[in-house]
Amino acid sequence: MKEVFRYFPSLAPGAAERLSRLPELYSDRNAKINVVSRKDINNLCVHHVLHSLAIAKAFRFLPGTSVLDVGTGGGFPGIPLAIVCPDCSFTLIDGTAKKVRVAGEIARELGLTNVTARRIRVEEERGEYDFAVSRAVMPLPDLYRAARKNISKTNKNAQANGLIVLKGGDISDEIKPFSRVAETIKIRSLFPEEAWFDEKYIIYVPC
């Protein structure tokens, strides 16, 4: 977890210990249910935890901020974000029961009282949140159409409420419909020592 602590040296009480437990917890679950690619489980700290935390590096969520994690899978980016943002609430949703069950179990084992994990598709979700986050679940225009209804019109953070999405590769076509409003952040600029992030981006679309 040294790569994570390099960029997050000052964490809330208990956060470092919780982050340090993630590799063991996910390795144990992954042996039974494939929530992280088995080829990638040894890269969990950078490819999954630090990748998720790029959002926390780029955006400062004020206490009381509510976040919807769309298509959370086994809990990314929601669980790492919930660990480092203990004063915010995170609702993790996914349509696959076994994956969202893993996310819920890990949240409970870590004592993350700010996490709720539910099996539901975003099209069916009716809750209202400040932000929706997601990690390459679906094309950005589709996600925008599905999740826009869930974004509150009342802003409490420096950035307007909206979507914050982790994407990789060529994103030019996806952001074209939002070119006037979208903000794109190169994750390598946040974590300069990690070459894996060379073609990884955060896309922020206010709603």
N, C-alpha and C positions, 0 to 999 in steps of 0.2 A: 504493500500500500504506500510505499515511499514516494511513488510518482504523484499520488493524490496529495499527500501531506506537503510535498514541495510547493504546491500551488495554493494550498489551504492550511497555512501554518497556525492560524488562529480560528479555532472552532468553538461552538457552543459546548458547555459541559456535557460529557458523555458521547459527543459526536465521534471523536477519534476512535473510541473503543467500539462503537457500533460499526463504523466503517471497516475496522480491522476484522470484524467477524464475518463480513460479507463473503470473502472467498470460501471459507469453510462451509457456511450455510448453503451457498449456491452449489458448491461441489457435491455436497451431500444430496441435495434435491435433484441435481442434474444426473446423478447416477440412476435415478428412478424415473424421472420425467425430464424430457429434453427441452428445457426452457432457454438454455443458452447452447449454441452450437458446441458439440463435444470437441470439435477441433479448436474451439476458441476459449474454452473454459479457463485455460492457463493464462489467458490475456484479459481476464475479467477486470482487473484493476484499471487498465488503461482503456480498453475497447468498450467497456460497459459502464464502470463506475465514474471514471474521469470524464468520459464522453458525456454522460448524463449531467455531471457537475459543470460542464461548460455553460449551462444555462444560469447556474448560480454565480458563475464568474462574470457573466455579461450583464445580468439583471439583478438588482437588489430588491427583493420582495419585502415590503413592509409587514410588520406583525399584523395578523388578521387576514392576510391575503389568502384567497381560496384558489386552488389549482386543480384542474381536471387533466388527468393523464390518459390520453386516448390510445387504446391498443397497447396497454402497458406490458403485455406478455408476462414475464416473470417479475416485473416490477421496475422497469427502466423506461424513462428516467425518474419515475416517481419516488422510489425508495431512497436512492442517494440524495435526492433533493429534500425529502422529508427529514433526513438525518441532519443535514446542514442548515435547514430552515425550520427549526422546531416550533416557531411561533406562527407558522402558516399551516393551513389544512390542505390535505391532498386526497383526492378521490381517484382511485385507480380503477379503470374499467377495461374489460376485454371480453370478446365473445367466446373465448375458449376457456371452459371451466377449469381444466387441470392447471392451466398457466396462472389464472387469476387466483386460484386456490394457493399455489406456491407463494405468490406475492403476499397474500393475506397471512399465511403462516410465518413467513419471514418477518413481516411487520410486527406480528404478535411476539415472536421470539425476541425481537429487538426492543420491545416495549414502546413501539411508535404509536402513541395514542392519537397522533395527528394524521393517521392514515386510515382510510376506508377502502376496501377492495371489493368490487362487485362484478359479477358476470352480467354484462349488458352491452349491447352495441351502441355506438355513439348516436346512431340514428334514433334510438329509443330513449336516450338519456334526456331528462327534462330539467335537471338541476341547473342553477345559475352560478357562474364562477367568474373570477377576475381574469384568469388566463386558462387557456387550454395548451398543454404541451404534448408533444408526440415525437416518436423516433422512427421516421421512415415507414409509417404504417400504410399510407396511401398517398397518391398524388396530392399536392397542395391544394389545387382547386376543389377536389372532392372533399378533402378534409375541411376546407373553409365552408363549403356548402353544408356539411353535416354538423359542424360544431359552432357555427356562428350564432345559432339560436341560444347556445349555452353561455354566451359571454355577456356579463352584466354591463349595463350602460353607465353605471356609477363607478368612476375611477377613484382609486385611493393611492396608487403608486405614481412614481415620476413618469413612467411610460403608460400610455393609454392601454386599457384592457385589449386583449387580442390573442392571437395564436403565436406560439414559440415552438418552432419545429427544427429538429436535428435532421440534416440531409447530407448526402455525400454524392460525389461525382458531378456530372454536368447538370446543373440546376436551372439553366437558362430558360428552358421551355416552361418549367413549373412556375417560375416567378414572373413570367411575362405578363399574365393578367393583373399582377399586383405591382408592376414596375414603378408606379407613381407613389406607392405608399410603403412598400416592403423595405425592410432594412436587412442586409445580409452581412453577417459577421464571420470572418474566417477563424475557425477554431484554433488553427496553428498560431494565430496572433495572441491567443489567450494562453496557450501552452507551448511556447516556442521550442522547448527541448524534445517534444514528442513528434517525430516525423510522421507517425501514423495519421495525424490529423491534417496532412497536406491538402487533401481534397474533401475536407469535412466542413460543414457550414451550419450556422444557426440562421434561420430565416424568421424574422419577426414581422407579423402582419397585424396592425391594429384593426380592431373591429368597431 
